[in-house]
Amino acid sequence: MLVRDVMTSPVISVKPSATIAEAARLMLDHSISGLPVVDAGGVLRGIVTEGDFLQRCELGTEIRRARWLEYLVNTGKIAGEYVLSHGRRVSEVMQGEPITCGPDDGLDVPVKAMLHHRIKRLPVVEGHRAVGIISRSDLLRALTPLVEPAGIGRRPDRQIADAIDAQMKTVVWAGSLIEPSVKDGVVTLEGTVFDKRQQEAIHVLVENIPGVQSVVDRLLWIEPMSGTVLNPEELGSS
């Protein structure tokens, strides 16, 4: 799946010369939390988000320091903070040179950027022009139909067992001590695990196999440090 498949387009944007009141009103009217800043030619110049409006003099939330401490802080830093808390134009408070992605990038590109830079949205740029925006909510909308139940009914037990076996061979944590069996679509898990997360993971693996009706857990957990053996009830409640 590509960025162009899930991005919001055409993008709602704002000009650098717009007031912060106009930008805030756009966000409120369209229930969005960020706006690409584009010039008259549609070229991306920055991005402004709700976070840029949090430390404002009008709200009494601007950064404040003891007077003596200000002498210890770089004057340029203090001046920059003053612009952000008192600026009236989008160009004065926006984030210049924002992190972007392209419409033909895979979804892993914006996801990695969001996680690494702790941001919620990326402008989508093609030839320096903003052609869309992709946000966490766009990814959520794309995910929802993919994780909804497929509605597959009964399936031969042999097919289910083969599918489980094939899937278990693709992961290193399953090992050879977990033994699933299938009867009438019900999967029974027997064997041994050494970490509670293995139990949770095998449940997820099995539940994602089409045709599985339910899972019966009879796994034993051996605590590696002490060698204590816990039954499934103790494992589930730990």
N, C-alpha and C positions, 0 to 999 in steps of 0.2 A: 504494500500500500504506500502511495506517495503523498507528499504534503498537499499537492493540488487536490487530492481526493477528499480531504477533510478540512482544508482551510476555509476561512470565511472570506468570501469575495462577492461583489466589490467591497473593498475595505472602507470603513468609516474613518476618516482622517481629519486632521486639523492643520491650519496654516501656522507657520512660525509667528506671524503677526497677530494671531488671535489672542484674546485675553484669556486669562486662566478661568474666568467666570464662564466664558463661552465653552472652553474645553470641558469644564466640570459639568455644565449643562448637557453637553453631548453625551458624556458618559452616563449621566443619570437617565436621560431620555431613552437611550438605547440599551440600558442595563449592561454596560461593559465597563471594564476597569482600566483600560489603556487605549491610547490613540497613537497611531503613527503620525509623525509630523512631516508633511510633504510641502514642497514649494509649488509654485504655479505650474510647473512642468510635470508635477507628479513624482519628482525625485525625492527619495527618502532623506530627510535631514536629521531625524531623531525620533524619540518616542516619549510620550508623557503618560504617566500612570497615576492612579489614585495615591500611590505612595509619595509622589512628588508634592502632594498637597497636605501632607500630614503635619509637618512642622512649619506652621504659618503664624505670622504675627497676629492675624485677625482672630485666630483661635487661642492665642496665648500659649502655643505649643512649640514655639521656636526654641532652638538650642540656647540655653542660658548658662553662663559660667560666672563664678566669682570674679570680680574685677581684677584681682591680683593674678588669677589664673590665666586671664586673657593675655597677659604679658609673656606668658610661657608658651603660648600657642602661636603657630605661624600666622602672621597677619593675613596672608593670602587665603588661608583656610577659613579664617573668621569672615573675611570679606565675601568669600564664596557662599558661606552659610547665610550671610545677610541677603544676598541676591535671591537665594532659594526661598527664604521666608518672607521677602518683601517684593519680589518681582511681580510685575503685572502682566507680562506677556509670556506666551508659551515658550518663545525662544529663550527666555531667561531662566526657566525652570526645567526645561526638557532635558532628557539624557541624550547627548550627542553620540554619534557612532554606535547605535544599538547593535546587539547581536542579532543576526538575521539568518535566514535559510532560503533556499530556492524552491520553486514549485515542483521540481523534479527530484528533490532529495527524498530519501526514504524517511519514514517517521522516526527512525532511530536518531537522526541528526537533530531535530528540534528537542526530542526527549533528553538526549545527552546534554544539550545546551541548557535546558531548563533546570536539570538537576545540578549541573556543575556551577552555573552562575546564580542559582536560586531565583529564577525569574518565572513568570507565569505565562508569558506570551512572546512570540517572535514575529516581527514583520516578515512577510514573504516578498522577496525582491527578485526582479527579473530585469536585467539591463539597467540597474540603479533605480528602477521605478517600483514603487510599492504596488503589488498586484493582489495582496491579501494579507491576512494575519492568521496565525495559528496559536491557539491558546490551550490551556489544560482542559477547558470545557469542550473544545472541539475534539480533543482526543477521547474524552469521556463519551461524547455522542457517538464517535466511531466505534468505541469498544462495546457499548451496550448491546447492539444486535448480535455481536460476535459471541458474547458470553451467555446469552439467553438460551434456555434449553432448546435443543434441536427438534424435540418432539418425536424422536425415534422410538418406536415401540419395541416389541419383542424381537430378539435376535438369537440365533442358535448359540447355545453355550460354547460350542467349540470355537466359533468365530470370536466370541468375547474373550475366551481364554487365550487364543492366539494373539489377539490385539493387545491384551495386557502383557503377555510375554514379550512381544516385540517392543512395546513401549518401555518396559523395565530394562531391556538391553541397551537403551539409549542413555540411561542415567547411571552414574557411578555409585550413588548412595543406596540403590536398591539391593545390591549385593546378591548373594545366592542363598541367604538364610530366610528370605521371605517367600512363602509358598501360597499363592492364591489358587483357589478352586472355584468353579462356577456351577451352580445348579439353578435352573429356572431363572436365570438372570441375576441371582443373588451371589455375590462374591464373598467367599470366606477367606480371611487372611490368617494364616498360621505361620509360625516360625519365630524368629528372634530379631530384635533390634537393639541397638546400643545407644540410641539417642531418641528422645521424644519427637524430635523434628523429623526423623525417619518415618515414624508412625503417621504424622500429619501429612507428610509428602506422599506416602503410598496411598493414603485415602484420596488425596487430590488426583493422583495419577489414575486410580481406578474409576473415580467418579466421572472423569472426562472421557471414558471409553463409551461409545454409543452402545446402547442396549443394556447397560448395567442398571438394575432396578434398586439395589441397596447393597450395603457392605456390612458384613459381620466381622468384628475384630476379635481374634483370638491370639494376637501377638503377645509374646513375652518380652519384657524389657530387662536386659541385664545391665545394671549400673556398672560402668567400666572400672571405677575406682575401688568399689567395695565388693563387686561380684554379686550384689543383691539382685534377686530375681523378683520382678514385680509382675502381677497379672494385669490383664487389660483394664480392669476397673481402677486399679491403683495408677496405671499409666495414664488413663484419661483424666484423673483428678489431680495429678501432680502439677 
